[in-house]
Amino acid sequence: MEEEIDRLGAWLTAEPTDMRVLAILGFGGLGKTTLALALHRKFGEKFDSRACVQASQKLNLAALLRSILRQVMPQVPDKDRQGGATTLSGIEGLSEKQLKEELKIHLDKKRYFLLIDDLWSVSAWENIWVSLPKNSNGSSIVVTTRFKSVAEASRRQQVGSIYILDRLSEDKSKSLFFERIFGGSDPWPDEFRDTKDKVLKKCGGLPLAIVAVAGLLARDPRSIKHWTKVQDSLGSELETNLNPEGVTQILNLCYNDLPADQKNCLLYLSIFPKGYIISRKRLVRRWIAEGFIVEKHGNTVEEVAGEFFNELISRNIIRPVDHSSDGKVKTCQVHDMILEYIVSKSSEENFITVAGGHWLMAMPSNKVRRLSLHSSDPEHAKAAIESMNLSHVRSLTAFESLERLQSFSFKFGILQVLDLEGCRGLMVSHLRKICKMFHLKYLNLRKTSIKNLPSEIGKLQYLETLDIRETNVQELPASVADLQKMVHLLGGNKSTRLPLTFTQAIAKMIGLQTLSGIGICRSSGAALADMHNLTNLKKLSIYNLKDFDDSNRRYSDLLSAIEYLSGCSLRSLAIDDGFTGFLDSVASLSTPPKYIHMLDLSGKLPKVPQWMVELENLEKLTLSLTSLSTYTLFVLAQLPFLFSLTFSINAASHQHQSTVIKILMNNMTDSGGKVLFPSEGFHSLKLLRFSAPLLPLLSFLEGAMPKLQRLELRFKVLEGCYGVENLESLQQVLLRVSQQAYETTRVKVSDIRRSLSMHPNKPTVIVDEYYG
């Protein structure tokens, strides 16, 4: 596959500079999207701008163009935009014509790379093609499709080519099979050989089928009885002809092998649109709110939900997309053909009703229990809703817009789950009606335009999760003190550091386990004193202590609360001190937070606190604006379970530039201008990140970080990076380089790539650019 990727990538980036269109053609499940994404990752850096978008069975052109714009517009905060330039939030209301004009502004003079995944019709391709700016700057478009007519149509534009994906060969099928079950080569004794060959033959060389069956067999990989049972259950449809029926038969087998409670969790994935990147935490919290999860064998519902999620991953039913720095899967995705199966199954069982989705489904004539509104076909969604009986809806999810619900009064009396993340059109009148949904357990208003919540929110006595992150809500009404079942309160904006004020009302939610994005600059002394009451708190993140006044003992009250809670249930703590110097107090804690697993300290720290070597349970550490030196690394190398380490040195605003420059200069002068990574210690570290305008010379000694798998560097100037070949477990390297980087820095990037090309593991190297 690597040879094919390199050959196709060379064609996409070759001279002359006319626009090129590559169509990847093949049956569903052969790996078209995997190949296209590999091209995007490996060769995308050669283009000025790039974007990946999902098409749909019925094309929503405006939504597709809007998605391209979000990815190609410079990531500049709206407040920093010049003149009348369109903002990222401003593109939401643009018409189709205006979107095309904006694309011309941002792409006309650039060399761009565009991936359009899963095109279904020639007319859809033609509508997209006429909407795109045409130039002679060497731009390239990659299209994936199951239909020969679409591939032929795309090839007729400019310089075109078709790449046809076929079944895997017998050797490649075996290699994939063994990798998914055992992580390597064939370990079977002779008695397995005949059964193994028959199973592989029935998969027909289709990667999706091989991976699904491998996930099924991996549950008991050394039992010949289990293998024989699976072999006997498999049909032979795929042996002679790749067809949807053969895939459905295999997916039926995988589905029927799941316990009943895990079947519900799997079908629930049909709520999300095709190609959607699903947050693990969002998904498992929704499972819990729906009542799919119960405590088992002494494990909490959160732990059981995590086990269910991991089971779906291990069975290859859902695939990981991104991992958190603690190693857990952060986001996931469902393959199109698996999702189509799940949506169909959900519809059959009236488990979930999808309106306006990618696949056209018959609408139920009886009561709707769980409703998901997609944006692929808004008109179909609106018409479908008007014909439904919605009086028994228990779960409602809307993507992108609430326009399709405008004809309804939001009277969903028994609703338990309401998820409106990222929806346009949410108004105060909607919020008042939401506050009458007295059975709500899960309410997600993230990335909406709301500024306040009405006092009636306190009537939602069963509410367990409230997500108001990335909204303009800065303070909750006093009535939230009545929400005694609240477990997860998620507020503030991580990118802007705009916090949710911590109040006495929040301090009365004694069942809270997660409290994120809070600010205490406007908190009363009484509220801080009451923070001690939150003894069930497992995760606490405090944003931006700027303007924090240490009068009325507020410094000591906060410090006292942190010390006390760290001795209770607290396992994750993040503090952004806003350059107030509060971290100096944290550095002198009399009782170190020994039970903490994750620690994020953002603020000026001349050196790491002495007590940090006592954090024997620490797995994830993030230090922002902490001087980086060989001594610092020597201290941290002693932490036995440290899995992830991040150093970030970036100014929050211009007024603190001098502080940042001073830290950067210290980094350059300490240890003779070098930062040495010791040959001993860091026995558990798998992820290392550095982010700073100026990175000193980094040198990895022989034997350093023996388990490190991923290295990420973000910089404008890099003095050098040596010894990467000594990182024996290295698998991935991400280099994020400022668009304003000098040529000398870019030469050093090439030197790193050259060193990594000789690494025995052949790690994946991604070079990306950022604005600034």
Secondary structure, 3 states (H helix, E strand, C coil): CHHHHHHHHHHHCCCCCCCEEEEEECCCCCCHHHHHHHHHHHHHHHCCEEEEEECCCCCCHHHHHHHHHHHHCCCCCHHHCCCCCCCCCHHHHCCHHHHHHHHHHHHCCCCEEEEEEEECCHHHHHHHHHHCCCCCCCCEEEEEECCHHHHHHHHCCCEEEEEECCCCCHHHHHHHHHHHHHCCCCCCCHHHHHHHHHHHHHHCCCHHHHHHHHHHHCCCCCCHHHHHHHHHHCCCHHHHCCCHHHHHHHHHHHHHCCCHHHHHHHHHHHHCCCCCCEEHHHHHHHHHHHCCCCCECCECHHHHHHHHHHHHHHCCCCEEEEECCCCCEEEEECCHHHHHHHHHHHHHCCCCEEECCCCCCCCCCCECCEEEECCCCHHHHHHHHHCCECCCCCEEEECCECHHHCCCCCCCCCCCEEECCCCECCCHHHHHHHCCCCCCCEEECCCCCCCCCCHHHHHCCCCCEEECCCCCCCCCCHHHHHCCCCCEEECCECCCCECEECCHHHHCCCCCCEEEEEECCCCCHHHHHHHHHCCCCCEEEECCCCCCCCHHHHHHHHHHHHHHHHCCCCCEEEEECCCCCHHHHHHCCCCCCCCCCEEEEEEEECCCCHHHHHCCCCCEEEEEEECCCHHHHHHHCCCCCCCEEEEECCCCCHHHHHHHHHHHHHHHHHHHHEEEECCCCCCCCCEEEEECCEECEEEECCCCCCCCCEEEEEECEECCEECHHHCCCCCEEEEEEECCCCHHHHHHHHHHHHHHHCCCCCCEEEEEEECC
